[in-house]
């Protein structure tokens, strides 16, 4: 009787394992992204044919994510690794991948997706990078190849169209049987994004030529799209905190040139930015630059909606003053 129970238990366990494997096979492509805004684009195109996990949250500093032990399990099971590229993840993703045994998602293999492919990136000026981690990495990968551009390209909705196209092509390549499904979702997404862009561009048109200060070099693509001029940065060089002397000089230059707007992200030093704003008489505006439920932002288009909503509100007030 005991032997029979053991045999039956073994059969049940085997059936459960087979069922689990069958369910997993039906679940579709497993995709890991560096950032939440990219995950939202992939979910919109992949729908119920994909399982997407972001390694970071939208409220975090994208340059410095602390790798977790759970990353290894996600990366080892992934069919695709979707990265921002342009070295945004360089301080932490290589560490996360060091314990990964999944060769197919590494750069140069079929499961690797660099989302910046095809983007007209804005090169960093030498003075922006000098004596920073990015400067030394630029030397390693080759300045002549121009492989490193400003990595915050996704803030321009026009580049969102390129990201979506890269996602669609990779999903279709990895899962050709569901290509029509991905194509329909992709076309729906870009149609909605293009429709939104008409309104966003119209809202920004009256403010072409506005000069502003940003904390980090995050909004360069937005500035290029709408004809803004970035007068200066609170960070003197990429990711380098300002000295007291630099801040004093910045405040004086802002006063002399009547600069009245500072843009900052949620993860940056808002206390320091507010000090610059108070001393210069400028308005400080905090903009969300990724998807995060804590900020009430559930997808890429909603992120851009929030950016343009806050920016329009601030520019209208400044325009009246």
Rosetta silent file (secondary structure, phi, psi, omega in degrees, C-alpha in Angstrom):
SEQUENCE: XXXXXXXXXXXXXXXXXXXXXXXXXXXXXXXXXXXXXXXXXXXXXXXXXXXXXXXXXXXXXXXXXXXXXXXXXXXXXXXXXXXXXXXXXXXXXXXXXXXXXXXXXXXXXXXXXXXXXXXXXXXXXXXXXXXXXXXXXXXXXXXXXXXXXXXXXXXXXXXXXXXXXXXXXXXXXXXXXXXXXXXXXXXXXXXXXXXXXXXXXXXXXXXXXXXXXXXXXXXXXXXXXXXXXXXXXXXXXXXXXXXXXXXXXXXXXXXXXXXXXXXXXXXXXXXXXXXXXXXXXXXXXXXXXXXXXXXXXXXXXXXXXXXXXXXXXXXXXXXXX
SCORE:     score description
SCORE:     0.000 S_00000001
   1 L     0.000  -42.372 -179.480    0.000    0.000    0.000 S_00000001
   2 H   -64.665  -39.373  179.296    2.815    2.363    0.909 S_00000001
   3 H   -62.664  -41.058  179.872    4.584    1.580   -2.390 S_00000001
   4 H   -62.438  -41.915  178.848    1.375    2.354   -4.285 S_00000001
   5 H   -61.586  -41.967 -179.877    1.058    5.709   -2.497 S_00000001
   6 H   -63.697  -41.653  179.453    4.656    6.563   -3.427 S_00000001
   7 H   -63.483  -45.315 -179.792    4.007    5.618   -7.067 S_00000001
   8 H   -63.234  -41.137  178.667    0.812    7.696   -7.169 S_00000001
   9 H   -62.186  -40.488  178.537    2.603   10.640   -5.539 S_00000001
  10 H   -62.876  -40.652  179.035    5.360   10.338   -8.127 S_00000001
  11 H   -63.730  -43.380  179.889    2.796   10.369  -10.952 S_00000001
  12 H   -61.749  -46.034  179.831    1.103   13.445   -9.504 S_00000001
  13 H   -62.205  -40.345  178.793    4.435   15.278   -9.176 S_00000001
  14 H   -63.627  -44.207  178.646    5.370   14.329  -12.740 S_00000001
  15 H   -62.661  -39.963  178.194    2.023   15.555  -14.069 S_00000001
  16 H   -63.835  -39.219  179.221    2.428   18.820  -12.171 S_00000001
  17 H   -66.136  -45.176  178.552    5.903   19.280  -13.639 S_00000001
  18 H   -60.923  -43.289  179.510    4.677   18.583  -17.172 S_00000001
  19 H   -63.274  -41.349  179.250    1.769   20.977  -16.631 S_00000001
  20 H   -63.209  -42.147  179.237    4.102   23.671  -15.291 S_00000001
  21 H   -65.887  -36.369  179.547    6.379   23.301  -18.295 S_00000001
  22 H   -66.938  -43.898  179.008    3.385   23.476  -20.634 S_00000001
  23 H   -62.889  -42.814 -179.318    2.056   26.622  -18.960 S_00000001
  24 H   -62.660  -39.593  179.784    5.511   28.214  -19.090 S_00000001
  25 H   -64.273  -35.346 -179.561    5.784   27.396  -22.781 S_00000001
  26 H   -74.764  -19.973 -174.957    2.416   29.049  -23.421 S_00000001
  27 H   -68.120  -22.802  176.113    3.415   32.171  -21.493 S_00000001
  28 L    94.837 -165.597 -175.720    5.564   33.405  -24.342 S_00000001
  29 E   -63.847  137.351  174.316    8.788   35.378  -24.531 S_00000001
  30 E  -100.452  123.279 -174.236   10.459   36.340  -21.276 S_00000001
  31 E  -125.868  133.035  175.235   11.943   39.820  -21.505 S_00000001
  32 E  -114.294  132.832  177.540   14.093   41.712  -19.021 S_00000001
  33 E  -118.023  158.017  174.714   14.613   45.463  -19.377 S_00000001
  34 L   -72.174  -38.744 -170.088   16.946   47.866  -17.631 S_00000001
  35 L  -131.943  154.871 -172.639   14.245   50.472  -17.095 S_00000001
  36 H   -68.771  -34.144 -179.759   10.513   50.682  -16.450 S_00000001
  37 H   -66.825  -34.549  175.896    9.656   53.021  -19.354 S_00000001
  38 H   -69.601  -37.924  177.664   11.151   50.511  -21.799 S_00000001
  39 H   -60.172  -38.044 -178.282    9.228   47.703  -20.111 S_00000001
  40 H   -67.872  -36.341  177.516    5.979   49.615  -20.667 S_00000001
  41 H   -66.581  -42.729  179.922    6.664   49.983  -24.407 S_00000001
  42 H   -64.976  -40.048  177.160    7.454   46.281  -24.696 S_00000001
  43 H   -62.867  -39.289 -179.041    4.271   45.363  -22.801 S_00000001
  44 H   -64.000  -36.518 -178.428    2.208   47.551  -25.126 S_00000001
  45 H   -87.790  -39.856 -177.423    3.582   45.775  -28.209 S_00000001
  46 H   -78.699  -25.641  178.560    4.023   42.285  -26.786 S_00000001
  47 H    54.382 -136.490 -176.874    0.684   42.165  -24.985 S_00000001
  48 H   -84.446    8.202  177.449   -0.158   38.765  -23.530 S_00000001
  49 H   -92.976   -3.129 -177.329    2.528   37.066  -25.624 S_00000001
  50 E  -133.382  156.388  171.578    5.342   38.340  -23.413 S_00000001
  51 E  -120.119  119.857 -172.423    6.358   38.450  -19.754 S_00000001
  52 E  -118.225  132.502  174.937    8.315   41.615  -18.971 S_00000001
  53 E  -128.783  130.967  174.664   10.393   42.455  -15.895 S_00000001
  54 E   -96.037  138.705  179.567   12.281   45.690  -15.310 S_00000001
  55 L   -77.685  -13.087 -178.351   15.454   45.533  -13.247 S_00000001
  56 L  -134.933  165.249  175.528   14.831   49.017  -11.856 S_00000001
  57 L  -102.239  153.467 -175.083   12.007   51.254  -10.680 S_00000001
  58 L   -66.494  -16.655 -178.553   11.178   54.563  -12.311 S_00000001
  59 L   -87.433   -9.765 -176.023   11.921   56.568   -9.181 S_00000001
  60 L   -83.950  156.825  172.691   15.540   55.340   -9.021 S_00000001
  61 L   -70.173  115.170 -174.461   18.656   57.026  -10.381 S_00000001
  62 L   -66.449  -18.626 -179.769   19.191   55.093  -13.645 S_00000001
  63 L   -75.977  -29.143 -172.164   22.964   55.553  -13.487 S_00000001
  64 L  -133.628   84.916  175.492   23.355   53.771  -10.160 S_00000001
  65 L  -101.310  136.338  178.798   21.101   50.780   -9.538 S_00000001
  66 L   -85.482  109.600 -179.744   22.100   48.324   -6.816 S_00000001
  67 L   -58.393  141.514  179.722   22.053   44.825   -8.391 S_00000001
  68 L  -112.948  156.194  177.569   20.032   42.263   -6.438 S_00000001
  69 L   -58.462  -29.455 -178.532   20.453   38.469   -6.210 S_00000001
  70 H   -67.432  -19.963  179.981   17.033   38.093   -7.867 S_00000001
  71 H   -60.022  -39.283 -176.421   18.413   39.636  -11.057 S_00000001
  72 H   -59.012  -43.582 -179.820   20.361   36.465  -11.850 S_00000001
  73 H   -63.175  -42.804  179.094   17.207   34.322  -11.909 S_00000001
  74 H   -64.379  -44.964 -177.239   15.423   36.784  -14.214 S_00000001
  75 H   -69.193  -36.740 -179.412   18.390   37.108  -16.568 S_00000001
  76 H   -67.439  -26.578 -178.459   19.048   33.365  -16.712 S_00000001
  77 H   -97.409   -4.525 -173.114   15.473   32.691  -17.839 S_00000001
  78 L   -74.425  144.760  170.944   15.191   35.634  -20.237 S_00000001
  79 L   -90.551  -30.061 -178.320   14.775   35.280  -23.994 S_00000001
  80 E  -138.606  138.102  169.428   15.550   38.960  -24.538 S_00000001
  81 E  -113.935  116.752 -178.567   17.502   41.587  -22.615 S_00000001
  82 E  -103.576  116.899 -176.706   16.452   45.107  -23.680 S_00000001
  83 E  -114.960  153.802  177.325   18.973   47.798  -22.733 S_00000001
  84 L   -67.289  -42.372 -177.196   18.960   51.569  -23.055 S_00000001
  85 L    83.469 -175.964 -177.974   22.496   51.643  -24.431 S_00000001
  86 L    57.048   30.480  173.768   24.874   54.635  -24.617 S_00000001
  87 L    65.893   17.278  177.699   26.396   53.436  -21.306 S_00000001
  88 L   -63.374  -33.649 -177.293   23.480   54.477  -19.089 S_00000001
  89 L   -95.076    5.585 -167.345   23.638   51.065  -17.366 S_00000001
  90 L   -61.961  -25.977 -177.427   27.418   50.753  -17.364 S_00000001
  91 L   -79.473  -11.598 -175.052   27.842   51.239  -13.598 S_00000001
  92 L  -141.219  -30.163 -176.646   25.586   48.329  -12.665 S_00000001
  93 H   -66.823  -41.556  176.288   24.367   46.055  -15.485 S_00000001
  94 H   -56.127  -35.824  177.011   27.753   44.363  -16.113 S_00000001
  95 H   -64.714  -43.716  179.731   27.773   43.414  -12.411 S_00000001
  96 H   -64.047  -34.628 -177.983   24.273   41.965  -12.710 S_00000001
  97 H   -81.904  -12.818 -175.676   25.303   40.022  -15.824 S_00000001
  98 L   -63.578  -27.447  178.752   28.509   38.692  -14.261 S_00000001
  99 L  -103.294   11.581 -179.324   26.617   35.823  -12.627 S_00000001
 100 L   -87.060  132.792  179.425   24.349   35.251  -15.629 S_00000001
 101 L  -101.485    6.228 -173.987   24.770   31.944  -17.475 S_00000001
 102 L   -95.087   89.532 -173.935   22.419   32.925  -20.301 S_00000001
 103 H   -63.498  -32.230 -172.042   24.744   33.647  -23.221 S_00000001
 104 H   -65.496  -17.340 -179.976   21.968   34.355  -25.726 S_00000001
 105 H   -98.414    2.952  179.103   21.045   37.690  -24.074 S_00000001
 106 L   -80.889  157.730 -177.403   24.583   39.064  -24.059 S_00000001
 107 L   -54.967  134.619 -178.806   25.676   41.747  -26.519 S_00000001
 108 L    94.747   -7.680  179.770   26.235   40.331  -29.988 S_00000001
 109 L  -110.459  168.698 -169.337   23.760   37.481  -29.502 S_00000001
 110 L   -63.067  -27.599 -176.782   20.180   37.064  -30.703 S_00000001
 111 L   -90.747    6.965 -178.708   18.514   37.921  -27.400 S_00000001
 112 E   -97.338  127.711 -179.449   20.269   41.272  -26.936 S_00000001
 113 E  -127.402  111.261  175.447   18.282   44.388  -27.852 S_00000001
 114 E   -94.040  112.461 -170.660   19.891   47.834  -27.738 S_00000001
 115 L   -73.780  -13.736 -179.238   16.978   50.247  -27.868 S_00000001
 116 L   -85.193   -0.303  179.411   19.056   53.244  -28.992 S_00000001
 117 L   -57.945  127.869  177.558   19.742   51.720  -32.425 S_00000001
 118 L    89.942   -6.739  179.801   18.805   54.256  -35.111 S_00000001
 119 L   -80.815  137.604  174.451   18.542   57.224  -32.720 S_00000001
 120 L   -81.223   88.627 -174.198   20.283   60.445  -33.733 S_00000001
 121 L   -76.011  152.400  177.278   22.157   60.803  -30.450 S_00000001
 122 L   -93.078  116.232 -178.924   23.560   64.086  -29.157 S_00000001
 123 E   -65.126  144.524  172.544   27.314   63.711  -28.543 S_00000001
 124 L   -72.248  140.176  171.332   28.636   64.762  -25.168 S_00000001
 125 L   -72.743  146.018 -179.459   30.944   67.768  -25.231 S_00000001
 126 H   -53.046  -38.047 -178.592   34.447   66.914  -23.913 S_00000001
 127 H   -70.282  -19.153  176.957   33.993   69.343  -21.004 S_00000001
 128 H   -73.703  -28.540 -173.309   30.799   67.511  -19.976 S_00000001
 129 H  -107.273  -15.807 -170.921   32.673   64.247  -19.493 S_00000001
 130 L   -52.639  130.194  177.618   36.188   65.239  -18.485 S_00000001
 131 L    58.366   36.073  173.479   37.483   63.328  -15.452 S_00000001
 132 L  -119.461  167.391  174.989   34.212   61.435  -14.976 S_00000001
 133 H   -56.010  -33.736 -178.220   33.551   57.672  -15.240 S_00000001
 134 H   -71.257  -30.766  177.498   32.076   58.323  -18.689 S_00000001
 135 H   -63.042  -47.639 -177.722   35.262   60.049  -19.856 S_00000001
 136 H   -67.899  -36.023  177.357   37.387   57.006  -19.070 S_00000001
 137 H   -69.365  -34.542  177.178   34.837   54.659  -20.638 S_00000001
 138 H   -61.508  -38.440  177.759   34.746   56.845  -23.738 S_00000001
 139 H   -65.634  -38.266 -177.660   38.482   56.315  -24.073 S_00000001
 140 H   -67.078  -46.171 -175.341   38.042   52.555  -23.711 S_00000001
 141 H   -82.744  -16.306  176.088   35.317   52.152  -26.355 S_00000001
 142 L   106.225  105.094  179.796   36.868   54.636  -28.756 S_00000001
 143 H   -62.135  -38.642 -176.891   36.033   58.311  -29.131 S_00000001
 144 H   -60.760  -28.012 -179.786   36.529   58.106  -32.894 S_00000001
 145 H   -80.908   -9.120  179.690   33.694   55.607  -33.206 S_00000001
 146 L    51.131   47.146 -176.204   31.324   58.045  -31.477 S_00000001
 147 L   -82.163  -15.855 -177.531   29.712   55.163  -29.600 S_00000001
 148 L  -113.516  114.396  171.681   28.608   57.238  -26.655 S_00000001
 149 E  -114.419  173.597  175.522   25.901   59.836  -27.061 S_00000001
 150 L   -55.765  126.694 -170.424   23.687   61.422  -24.437 S_00000001
 151 L   -90.410    8.183  179.202   21.774   58.438  -23.071 S_00000001
 152 L  -100.969   35.520 -175.806   18.509   60.199  -22.186 S_00000001
 153 H   -62.464  -24.941 -174.582   17.217   60.075  -25.764 S_00000001
 154 H   -69.382  -11.301  178.762   13.896   58.488  -24.729 S_00000001
 155 H   -73.207  -21.525  173.693   12.629   61.825  -23.348 S_00000001
 156 L   -84.120  118.191 -178.446   12.044   62.964  -26.950 S_00000001
 157 H   -59.789  -25.535  176.014    8.782   61.296  -28.087 S_00000001
 158 H   -62.088  -35.335  176.382   10.182   61.122  -31.624 S_00000001
 159 H   -75.099  -22.556  173.354   12.794   58.714  -30.298 S_00000001
 160 H   -61.201  -34.507  176.872    9.989   56.780  -28.620 S_00000001
 161 H   -63.670  -39.421  179.678    8.847   55.887  -32.133 S_00000001
 162 H   -69.121  -41.995  177.084   12.311   54.463  -32.864 S_00000001
 163 H   -57.960  -47.038 -179.074   12.351   52.501  -29.601 S_00000001
 164 H   -61.196  -40.513  178.617    8.943   51.009  -30.434 S_00000001
 165 H   -64.280  -42.134  177.737   10.134   50.023  -33.913 S_00000001
 166 H   -61.861  -39.928  178.308   13.216   48.316  -32.470 S_00000001
 167 H   -63.976  -49.365 -179.535   10.998   46.414  -30.029 S_00000001
 168 H   -56.686  -46.443 -178.378    8.559   45.305  -32.737 S_00000001
 169 H   -62.870  -40.298 -179.503   11.348   44.067  -34.988 S_00000001
 170 H   -69.214  -42.085  178.833   13.003   42.076  -32.210 S_00000001
 171 H   -62.938  -42.369  179.171    9.738   40.468  -31.069 S_00000001
 172 H   -64.942  -36.252  178.958    8.884   39.531  -34.652 S_00000001
 173 H   -68.465  -42.076 -175.895   12.377   38.095  -35.140 S_00000001
 174 H   -81.743  -23.329 -176.713   12.287   36.034  -31.939 S_00000001
 175 L  -140.542   67.267 -173.813    8.658   34.939  -32.259 S_00000001
 176 H   -60.497  -25.975  179.994    7.696   35.042  -35.967 S_00000001
 177 H   -64.082  -26.105 -179.869    4.505   33.065  -35.405 S_00000001
 178 H  -105.880   16.313 -178.501    3.020   36.013  -33.504 S_00000001
 179 H   -54.909  -43.908  179.519    4.346   38.733  -35.847 S_00000001
 180 H   -60.464  -36.607  178.620    0.848   39.892  -36.986 S_00000001
 181 H   -64.836  -47.446  178.929   -0.180   40.317  -33.336 S_00000001
 182 H   -63.346  -39.768 -178.699    2.926   42.349  -32.535 S_00000001
 183 H   -63.108  -42.987 -179.926    2.496   44.444  -35.667 S_00000001
 184 H   -62.601  -44.318  178.972   -1.106   45.346  -34.796 S_00000001
 185 H   -66.167  -40.015  178.470   -0.106   46.396  -31.265 S_00000001
 186 H   -61.591  -46.360 -179.076    2.908   48.319  -32.580 S_00000001
 187 H   -65.401  -35.286  176.186    0.787   50.243  -35.075 S_00000001
 188 H   -64.699  -43.932 -178.909   -1.750   51.074  -32.370 S_00000001
 189 H   -64.267  -49.009 -176.560    0.987   52.377  -30.085 S_00000001
 190 H   -69.982  -29.001  176.206    2.741   54.557  -32.665 S_00000001
 191 H   -64.469  -44.412  178.919   -0.582   55.910  -33.911 S_00000001
 192 H   -66.175  -41.462 -179.064   -1.466   57.042  -30.384 S_00000001
 193 H   -65.365  -43.183  179.071    2.032   58.424  -29.805 S_00000001
 194 H   -63.903  -39.053  177.768    2.014   60.389  -33.078 S_00000001
 195 H   -62.828  -42.585  178.616   -1.408   61.817  -32.256 S_00000001
 196 H   -64.924  -38.308 -177.519   -0.128   62.932  -28.852 S_00000001
 197 H   -60.993  -32.989  177.846    2.989   64.456  -30.411 S_00000001
 198 H   -60.030  -46.228  179.527    0.870   66.853  -32.450 S_00000001
 199 H   -68.604  -42.526 -179.667   -0.593   68.301  -29.247 S_00000001
 200 H   -63.686  -43.939  179.866    2.704   68.317  -27.350 S_00000001
 201 H   -63.478  -40.400  179.117    4.534   70.074  -30.177 S_00000001
 202 H   -64.283  -38.973 -179.282    1.776   72.676  -30.481 S_00000001
 203 H   -66.306  -30.588 -177.721    1.894   73.335  -26.727 S_00000001
 204 H   -88.391  -17.958 -174.943    5.659   73.962  -26.860 S_00000001
 205 H   -53.266  -42.684 -178.363    5.682   76.103  -30.022 S_00000001
 206 L   -66.152  -14.027 -173.234    5.120   79.457  -28.265 S_00000001
 207 L  -107.792   15.544  177.458    8.164   78.872  -26.048 S_00000001
 208 L   -58.363  134.011 -179.242   10.779   78.263  -28.713 S_00000001
 209 L    94.329   -7.448  178.481   14.012   79.987  -27.712 S_00000001
 210 L   -60.164  136.963  175.602   13.373   79.790  -23.954 S_00000001
 211 E   -99.523  139.755 -179.072   16.576   79.492  -21.932 S_00000001
 212 E  -149.157  164.960  175.373   16.672   77.173  -18.944 S_00000001
 213 E  -111.963  140.682  173.900   18.950   75.383  -16.528 S_00000001
 214 E  -122.974  152.968 -179.852   18.773   71.635  -15.896 S_00000001
 215 L   -66.897  -54.338 -176.209   20.302   69.662  -13.057 S_00000001
 216 L  -115.815  173.415  179.319   21.598   66.822  -15.220 S_00000001
 217 L   -87.788   50.286 -174.724   21.939   66.501  -19.014 S_00000001
 218 L   -87.228  -32.886 -168.747   18.588   64.747  -19.120 S_00000001
 219 L  -105.818   21.579 -179.198   16.488   67.138  -21.176 S_00000001
 220 H   -63.638  -37.887 -179.370   18.851   67.848  -24.082 S_00000001
 221 H   -71.768  -37.080  176.508   16.710   65.920  -26.554 S_00000001
 222 H   -64.671  -41.225  178.614   13.564   67.688  -25.402 S_00000001
 223 H   -63.225  -43.257  179.246   15.384   71.013  -25.794 S_00000001
 224 H   -63.510  -40.695 -178.318   16.519   70.094  -29.305 S_00000001
 225 H   -63.715  -40.016 -171.048   13.014   69.060  -30.311 S_00000001
 226 H  -108.390    7.958  175.520   11.350   72.261  -29.126 S_00000001
 227 L    74.376   24.931  173.887   14.054   74.845  -29.706 S_00000001
 228 L   -80.066  159.099  173.937   14.904   75.486  -26.053 S_00000001
 229 E  -115.808  123.080  175.710   18.398   76.592  -25.065 S_00000001
 230 E   -85.900  109.088 -175.062   20.043   74.914  -22.098 S_00000001
 231 E   -70.493  -41.370 -178.710   21.949   77.774  -20.511 S_00000001
 232 E  -167.302  173.669  177.588   23.829   75.664  -17.952 S_00000001
 233 E  -123.059  146.248  174.858   23.695   72.588  -15.730 S_00000001
 234 L   -68.584  -37.527  170.963   23.752   72.368  -11.947 S_00000001
 235 L   -78.528  118.775 -178.908   26.137   69.420  -12.348 S_00000001
 236 L   -63.003  -35.313  175.120   29.285   70.966  -13.847 S_00000001
 237 E  -136.576  164.132 -172.943   30.142   67.637  -15.473 S_00000001
 238 L   -54.185  116.114  178.098   28.177   64.442  -15.970 S_00000001
 239 L    69.248    7.040 -179.197   27.151   63.046  -12.521 S_00000001
 240 E   -95.351  122.525 -179.551   29.680   65.297  -10.713 S_00000001
 241 L   -64.142  149.553 -179.359   28.182   67.353   -7.812 S_00000001
 242 L   -77.445  148.241  172.725   28.743   71.124   -7.946 S_00000001
 243 L   -83.484  166.574  177.927   31.188   72.886   -5.662 S_00000001
 244 H   -61.522  -38.820  179.961   30.120   75.936   -3.644 S_00000001
 245 H   -65.385  -41.003  179.250   32.174   78.144   -5.981 S_00000001
 246 H   -64.548  -43.103  179.762   30.505   76.677   -9.057 S_00000001
 247 H   -62.069  -41.879  179.229   27.030   77.175   -7.562 S_00000001
 248 H   -62.697  -41.853  178.443   27.798   80.810   -6.706 S_00000001
 249 H   -65.188  -41.712  179.367   29.020   81.418  -10.242 S_00000001
 250 H   -62.159  -46.203  179.187   25.957   79.692  -11.708 S_00000001
 251 H   -58.597  -44.479 -179.162   23.560   81.788   -9.630 S_00000001
 252 H   -64.006  -42.323  179.240   25.313   84.988  -10.695 S_00000001
 253 H   -66.713  -37.206  177.685   25.219   84.012  -14.374 S_00000001
 254 H   -64.372  -42.254  178.323   21.541   83.094  -14.128 S_00000001
 255 H   -62.965  -44.808 -177.130   20.724   86.482  -12.599 S_00000001
 256 H   -64.657  -30.633 -177.040   22.726   88.332  -15.233 S_00000001
 257 L  -105.701    7.734  175.881   20.973   86.489  -18.058 S_00000001
 258 L    56.396   45.974  177.473   17.505   86.440  -16.461 S_00000001
 259 L   -85.296  121.197 -170.318   17.211   82.619  -16.460 S_00000001
 260 L  -117.984   10.440 -177.657   13.966   81.774  -14.686 S_00000001
 261 E  -139.436  130.584  175.422   13.471   78.017  -15.072 S_00000001
 262 E  -123.409  130.951  176.871   15.308   74.993  -13.624 S_00000001
 263 E  -107.535  134.258 -179.063   14.381   71.401  -14.495 S_00000001
 264 E  -138.968  155.599  176.263   15.199   68.555  -12.129 S_00000001
 265 E   -99.082  164.828 -175.916   14.286   64.864  -11.865 S_00000001
 266 L   -62.107  -34.186 -174.059   12.779   63.127   -8.839 S_00000001
 267 L   -85.220   -6.149 -175.923   15.919   61.204   -7.927 S_00000001
 268 L   -87.243  174.508 -175.408   18.270   64.197   -7.975 S_00000001
 269 L   -76.718   88.269 -175.203   19.309   66.511   -5.135 S_00000001
 270 H   -72.399  -26.184  177.317   16.233   68.731   -5.038 S_00000001
 271 H   -63.999  -44.488  178.956   17.390   70.515   -1.892 S_00000001
 272 H   -66.096  -43.828  179.356   20.493   71.722   -3.696 S_00000001
 273 H   -62.454  -38.099  179.333   18.484   72.591   -6.824 S_00000001
 274 H   -66.647  -33.613  177.463   15.984   74.545   -4.706 S_00000001
 275 H   -63.812  -43.170  176.807   18.852   76.505   -3.188 S_00000001
 276 H   -62.530  -42.399  179.479   19.996   77.535   -6.683 S_00000001
 277 H   -62.683  -45.168 -178.771   16.400   78.449   -7.548 S_00000001
 278 H   -62.396  -43.296 -176.641   15.951   80.525   -4.388 S_00000001
 279 H   -73.253  -29.600 -176.814   19.185   82.442   -4.869 S_00000001
 280 H   -94.847  -14.605 -176.956   18.653   83.078   -8.573 S_00000001
 281 L    81.638   18.054 -179.009   14.912   83.798   -8.430 S_00000001
 282 L   -92.020  163.257  175.153   14.143   80.915  -10.788 S_00000001
 283 E   -94.857  131.426  178.117   11.255   78.442  -10.669 S_00000001
 284 E   -98.163  126.295  179.075   12.177   74.819   -9.957 S_00000001
 285 E  -121.222  124.775  178.397   10.135   72.188  -11.819 S_00000001
 286 E   -96.803  125.564 -177.954   10.468   68.478  -11.038 S_00000001
 287 E  -117.461  137.432  174.891    9.729   66.180  -13.963 S_00000001
 288 L   -77.131  134.477 -178.223    9.205   62.416  -13.941 S_00000001
 289 L  -123.876   21.227  170.490   11.489   60.713  -16.452 S_00000001
 290 L  -159.334  177.657 -179.390   10.366   57.102  -16.203 S_00000001
 291 L   -85.941  129.058  179.560    7.322   54.990  -15.464 S_00000001
 292 E  -157.302  123.246 -178.361    6.504   54.628  -11.782 S_00000001
 293 H   -62.775  -31.649  178.524    3.210   53.789  -10.087 S_00000001
 294 H   -61.765  -28.007  179.610    4.240   55.852   -7.044 S_00000001
 295 H   -95.833    5.082 -179.571    4.223   58.897   -9.318 S_00000001
 296 L    74.407   27.231 -177.621    0.913   57.906  -10.911 S_00000001
 297 E  -121.456  115.985 -174.098    2.589   56.975  -14.195 S_00000001
 298 L  -107.176  -11.492  177.634    1.789   53.574  -15.647 S_00000001
 299 L  -154.221  173.593 -173.593    3.178   53.794  -19.192 S_00000001
 300 H   -61.581  -44.753 -179.164    5.531   55.672  -21.511 S_00000001
 301 H   -65.407  -39.009  177.544    2.891   57.947  -23.048 S_00000001
 302 H   -64.920  -35.151  175.403    1.567   58.873  -19.616 S_00000001
 303 H   -59.576  -48.018  179.754    5.142   59.736  -18.587 S_00000001
 304 H   -65.878  -38.080  176.205    5.432   62.148  -21.512 S_00000001
 305 H   -56.532  -44.738  179.693    1.971   63.568  -20.784 S_00000001
 306 H   -64.193  -42.644  178.735    3.146   64.406  -17.248 S_00000001
 307 H   -58.788  -50.788 -177.232    6.345   66.005  -18.533 S_00000001
 308 H   -69.066  -33.828  177.911    4.497   68.239  -20.986 S_00000001
 309 H   -62.401  -49.537 -178.730    1.737   69.053  -18.498 S_00000001
 310 H   -68.291  -38.260 -178.912    4.210   70.291  -15.863 S_00000001
 311 H   -67.716  -44.071  178.890    6.407   72.039  -18.406 S_00000001
 312 H   -61.977  -42.572  179.219    3.495   73.857  -20.045 S_00000001
 313 H   -59.411  -45.708 -178.431    2.179   74.971  -16.667 S_00000001
 314 H   -67.860  -42.001 -178.159    5.558   76.415  -15.668 S_00000001
 315 H   -67.592  -34.914  176.895    6.195   78.122  -19.017 S_00000001
 316 H   -62.835  -44.586 -179.928    2.782   79.773  -19.013 S_00000001
 317 H   -63.378  -44.595 -179.488    3.427   81.282  -15.584 S_00000001
 318 H   -65.379  -33.962 -179.152    6.894   82.497  -16.608 S_00000001
 319 H   -67.105  -27.883 -179.824    5.524   83.943  -19.808 S_00000001
 320 H   -83.584  -22.956 -174.457    3.074   86.097  -17.835 S_00000001
 321 L   -81.703    0.000    0.000    5.649   87.390  -15.384 S_00000001
